[in-house]
Amino acid sequence: MASDEPLVRFSGVQKSYDGEQLVVRSLDLDIHRGEFLSLLGPSGSGKTTTLMMLAGFESPTSGDILLDGRQITGTPPHKRNFGMVFQNYALFPHLTVEQNVAYPLTVRKVPRAEQQERVRKALDMVRLAGMGERLPARLSGGQQQRVALARALVFNPQLVLMDEPLGALDKQLREHMQIELKELHRQLGVTFVYVTHDQGEALTMSDRVAVFNEGVIQQLASVEDLYESPANRFVAGFVGDNTVLSGTLQGTGDGTAIQMPGGYLLPGVNVNGATLGSRVQACVRPERIVLHPYAAYPRGSAIPAAVTRSIYYGDHLRLMCDLGHGQEHATVKVALTHSDASAYPQPGQNVLLEFPPESTRIYAM
């Protein structure tokens, strides 16, 4: 098998539970060896169903799933050599940590001496050395999550599949475990496929992210491309924060621009081929908008706005600005670093907001 061949290939995969409504629609997806791929999307988008079909717990209604070029659509879960980590950890409460981790080896009839060595290495890997005799009830949530991860890794799987494994942890521990998981992935080089509805989590850990909505992958890209260049309006709204402006698409000497009801023309990138004169929406990240002191006449792509509120986030300040000019829901979010402190306007003050054309992404409605 050539090294550039994907480890897993979904080809035309569809899934329906009732024979009518498709939960997953015509899925084509390649998963590369050694990558950390996240399946991201809202509830009901098809991401978990996709993972369950890969694990073998669900069968496709149609289409093929290939592993190393070989059909596995009918292969039962225990013969796929995949590690699995669930949100609820699924540990056996009556077994010790060591016995839980050894369970996949026992099922595979690995000799006892080899089991002990592999379990020791797996517990070292997840920083649980010395805790092998404890029962799960005596562990914290983070420690239980590590046991589940050790159990998924102990038999050297080709793939590790994770279904929202950090969802039950508190925010600080969840962020700590994200870093640990990413580092473990880097050390092991095993292929990870990770389901989450948390876009921050996906951006933190992944090499690539597949954004699902209504059973379809809306965009599959690196985390940088996903954030900087959303492929459509759904991805722009689901991944990261945005200010959304409504208007009509106009042509300019250099390309296209969104013309807003107040007559202001903001040049931008016409992402998905909206036609001139059509209704469009422009999305701009809060940290890309440039704040200027108010002047009588706006220059370039800067337009007047009024500061209505400021919110302290710790690492940055966020200004909420009222754009007016006939805009619906015309609140513009502007993120300012603390180095900008001397320029912080107060609520009630007028400002100019500049929307850089390369960061103003225009989508058909």
C-alpha positions in Angstrom: 0.0 0.0 0.0 1.5 3.4 -1.0 2.2 5.7 1.9 0.1 8.5 0.4 -3.0 6.3 0.4 -5.4 7.2 3.2 -5.6 4.9 6.3 -9.5 5.2 6.1 -11.7 6.1 3.2 -15.4 6.8 3.4 -16.8 6.5 -0.1 -20.4 7.6 -0.8 -21.5 6.6 2.7 -25.1 7.4 3.7 -26.9 6.5 7.0 -30.7 6.6 7.7 -32.3 5.2 10.8 -35.9 5.3 9.6 -35.4 4.7 5.8 -36.4 8.2 5.0 -34.3 10.9 6.7 -30.6 10.8 6.0 -28.5 11.5 9.1 -25.3 11.2 7.0 -25.5 12.2 3.3 -23.1 11.0 0.6 -20.0 11.2 2.8 -16.6 11.1 1.1 -13.8 11.5 3.6 -10.1 10.4 3.7 -8.4 10.0 7.1 -4.6 10.2 6.8 -2.1 8.1 8.8 -1.0 9.7 12.0 -3.2 12.7 11.8 -5.4 14.2 14.5 -8.8 14.7 12.8 -11.7 16.3 14.6 -15.3 15.9 13.5 -17.0 19.1 14.6 -20.6 20.2 14.4 -23.8 20.9 16.4 -26.0 18.2 17.8 -27.7 16.1 15.1 -25.1 17.1 12.4 -24.0 13.5 11.7 -20.5 13.6 13.3 -21.1 11.0 16.0 -23.0 8.7 13.6 -19.9 8.9 11.3 -17.6 7.9 14.2 -20.0 5.0 15.2 -19.9 3.7 11.6 -16.1 3.8 11.6 -16.1 2.0 14.9 -18.5 -0.6 13.6 -21.3 0.1 16.1 -23.5 1.4 13.3 -23.7 0.1 9.7 -24.0 2.4 6.7 -27.2 2.3 4.8 -25.1 2.6 1.6 -21.6 3.3 0.6 -18.2 1.8 1.6 -15.7 2.2 4.4 -12.2 1.1 3.6 -9.3 0.5 5.9 -5.9 0.3 4.2 -7.8 -0.1 1.0 -9.8 -3.1 2.3 -13.6 -3.1 2.9 -14.5 -3.1 6.6 -18.2 -2.2 6.3 -19.2 -5.6 7.6 -16.3 -6.2 10.0 -17.5 -6.3 13.7 -16.1 -3.7 16.1 -13.8 -6.1 18.0 -12.0 -7.1 14.8 -11.2 -3.6 13.7 -8.3 -3.0 16.0 -9.5 0.5 17.0 -9.3 2.0 20.5 -12.4 3.8 21.7 -12.9 6.5 24.4 -16.4 7.5 25.3 -17.6 10.6 27.2 -18.7 8.5 30.2 -15.4 6.6 30.1 -17.3 3.2 30.3 -14.9 1.8 33.0 -15.8 -1.4 34.8 -16.5 -0.2 38.4 -15.7 -3.6 40.0 -12.3 -3.9 38.3 -9.1 -2.1 39.4 -7.4 0.4 37.1 -4.9 -2.3 36.0 -7.7 -4.7 35.3 -9.6 -2.1 33.3 -6.6 -1.3 31.2 -5.7 -4.9 30.7 -9.2 -5.9 29.6 -8.6 -5.5 25.8 -5.5 -7.6 26.2 -7.4 -10.3 28.1 -10.0 -10.5 25.3 -7.2 -10.8 22.8 -5.6 -13.6 24.9 -2.3 -11.8 25.3 0.0 -13.8 27.7 -0.1 -12.6 31.3 3.5 -11.4 31.5 3.1 -9.3 28.3 -0.2 -7.9 29.7 1.6 -6.7 32.8 4.3 -5.0 30.9 1.9 -3.3 28.4 -0.4 -2.1 31.2 2.6 -0.6 33.1 3.7 1.3 30.0 0.2 2.5 29.2 -0.3 3.8 32.8 3.1 5.5 32.6 2.1 7.1 29.4 -1.0 8.7 30.9 0.8 9.6 34.2 -1.1 7.1 36.4 1.9 5.0 37.6 1.3 3.7 41.1 -2.5 3.9 40.8 -3.1 0.4 39.3 -4.7 -1.1 42.4 -7.4 1.6 42.8 -11.0 1.2 41.8 -12.5 3.8 39.4 -14.7 5.3 42.2 -11.5 6.4 44.0 -10.3 8.4 41.0 -11.1 12.0 39.9 -12.9 12.6 36.6 -9.6 13.5 34.9 -7.9 10.3 36.2 -10.8 8.2 35.0 -10.5 9.8 31.6 -6.8 8.8 31.6 -7.6 5.2 32.5 -10.1 5.1 29.5 -7.4 6.5 27.3 -4.8 4.0 28.5 -7.2 1.2 27.9 -7.7 2.5 24.3 -4.0 2.6 23.6 -2.7 -0.5 25.4 -3.2 -2.9 22.5 -1.5 -0.7 19.9 -4.5 0.2 17.8 -4.3 1.5 14.3 -6.9 4.2 15.2 -8.1 5.8 18.4 -11.7 7.0 18.2 -12.9 9.5 20.8 -16.5 10.6 21.3 -16.6 13.9 23.3 -14.2 12.3 25.9 -13.7 15.6 27.8 -17.3 16.7 27.9 -17.8 15.7 31.6 -14.8 17.6 32.9 -14.7 21.2 34.2 -13.3 23.9 32.0 -9.8 24.2 33.5 -9.3 20.4 33.6 -10.7 20.1 30.1 -8.2 22.6 28.7 -5.4 20.9 30.5 -6.4 17.5 29.0 -6.6 19.0 25.5 -2.9 19.9 25.7 -2.1 16.4 27.2 -4.0 14.6 24.4 -2.3 16.6 21.7 1.2 15.9 23.2 0.4 12.2 23.5 -0.7 12.1 19.9 2.6 13.8 18.9 4.6 11.2 20.9 2.7 8.1 19.6 2.0 9.1 16.0 -1.2 7.1 16.2 -4.2 8.3 14.1 -6.8 10.0 16.3 -10.4 10.7 15.2 -12.1 13.0 17.7 -15.8 14.0 17.9 -16.7 17.3 19.5 -19.2 20.1 19.4 -16.7 22.5 20.9 -15.0 24.6 18.2 -12.3 25.8 20.6 -11.4 22.2 21.5 -11.2 21.3 17.8 -9.0 24.2 17.0 -6.7 23.5 19.9 -5.9 19.9 19.2 -6.5 19.1 15.5 -4.3 18.8 12.5 -7.5 19.0 10.4 -11.2 19.5 11.2 -14.3 18.3 9.3 -17.2 20.6 10.0 -20.5 18.8 9.8 -24.0 20.2 9.4 -27.2 18.3 8.5 -25.2 15.2 7.6 -22.8 16.9 5.2 -19.2 18.0 5.6 -19.3 21.8 5.1 -15.5 22.2 5.1 -12.5 19.9 5.7 -9.4 21.9 6.4 -6.4 22.7 8.6 -7.3 24.7 11.7 -5.7 27.8 10.3 -7.6 27.6 7.0 -10.9 26.8 8.9 -10.6 29.9 11.0 -9.1 32.3 8.5 -11.0 31.2 5.4 -14.4 29.7 6.2 -15.9 28.1 3.1 -19.5 29.2 3.7 -21.7 31.1 6.0 -22.4 28.2 8.3 -18.7 27.5 9.0 -18.0 31.2 9.5 -20.8 31.4 12.1 -20.0 28.1 13.8 -16.2 28.3 14.1 -15.0 31.4 16.0 -16.7 34.7 16.6 -17.9 37.0 13.9 -19.5 40.3 13.1 -22.1 39.8 10.4 -23.0 42.6 8.0 -25.9 42.5 5.5 -26.2 44.3 2.2 -25.9 43.8 -1.6 -22.9 42.7 -3.7 -21.4 45.4 -5.8 -18.4 45.4 -8.2 -15.4 47.7 -7.7 -12.3 48.4 -9.7 -10.4 45.8 -7.6 -13.1 43.2 -7.1 -16.3 43.1 -5.1 -17.7 44.9 -2.1 -20.7 44.7 0.1 -22.9 47.8 0.0 -24.8 48.4 3.2 -28.1 50.3 3.6 -26.3 53.5 4.8 -24.5 53.7 1.4 -21.2 52.5 2.8 -19.1 50.2 0.5 -16.9 47.6 2.2 -14.5 45.7 -0.2 -14.1 42.0 0.6 -13.5 38.5 -0.7 -16.5 37.0 -2.6 -16.1 33.5 -1.2 -18.7 31.4 -2.9 -19.5 33.3 -6.1 -22.4 35.5 -5.2 -23.7 37.4 -8.2 -23.6 41.2 -8.4 -26.7 42.9 -7.0 -27.7 39.9 -4.9 -28.3 40.0 -1.1 -25.1 38.9 0.7 -23.6 38.8 4.2 -20.1 39.7 5.2 -18.3 38.1 8.2 -15.4 39.8 9.9 -13.5 38.4 13.0 -13.6 40.9 16.0 -9.8 41.0 16.2 -9.4 41.9 12.6 -11.5 45.1 12.9 -9.4 48.2 13.3 -10.6 51.0 15.6 -9.9 54.6 14.8 -10.8 57.9 16.6 -14.0 59.4 15.3 -13.6 61.9 12.4 -16.2 63.9 10.5 -15.8 61.9 7.3 -14.8 58.2 7.1 -11.9 57.2 4.9 -11.6 54.0 2.8 -13.4 51.1 4.4 -13.8 52.8 7.8 -17.4 53.6 8.8 -18.8 55.4 11.9 -20.2 53.6 14.9 -21.1 54.3 18.5 -19.7 52.3 21.4 -22.5 50.9 23.5 -20.7 48.5 25.9 -17.2 47.3 26.9 -16.6 43.8 28.2 -13.5 42.8 30.1 -12.3 39.3 29.1 -9.0 39.2 30.9 -6.7 38.8 28.0 -8.5 41.3 25.9 -11.3 43.9 26.0 -14.3 43.6 23.7 -16.2 46.6 22.5 -19.8 46.3 21.4 -20.5 49.0 18.8 -23.8 50.1 17.2 -23.4 50.4 13.5 -26.9 51.6 12.7 -27.2 52.6 9.0 -30.3 50.4 8.5 -28.5 47.2 9.6 -30.5 44.5 11.3 -28.8 43.4 14.6 -26.1 45.8 13.8 -23.8 45.2 16.8 -20.2 45.1 15.8 -17.8 43.2 18.1 -14.2 44.6 18.3 -11.5 42.8 20.2 -8.7 45.0 21.6 -5.5 43.8 23.3 -4.4 45.5 26.5 -1.6 47.2 24.6 -4.4 49.3 23.1 -5.5 50.5 26.6 -4.7 54.1 26.0 -7.1 54.1 23.0 -10.1 52.5 24.8 -13.2 54.6 24.0 -16.0 54.7 26.5 -19.6 53.7 26.0 -21.4 56.6 24.3 -18.4 57.7 22.3 -18.3 57.7 18.5 -15.6 55.8 16.6 -14.5 54.7 13.1 -14.3 51.1 12.4 -12.1 49.8 9.5 -12.8 46.5 7.9 -9.7 45.2 6.1 -10.8 43.8 2.7 -8.7 40.6 3.0 -10.5 39.8 6.3 -14.0 40.8 5.1 -15.5 37.5 3.7 -18.7 37.9 1.7 -21.2 35.0 1.4 -24.3 34.5 -0.7 -27.5 34.4 1.3 
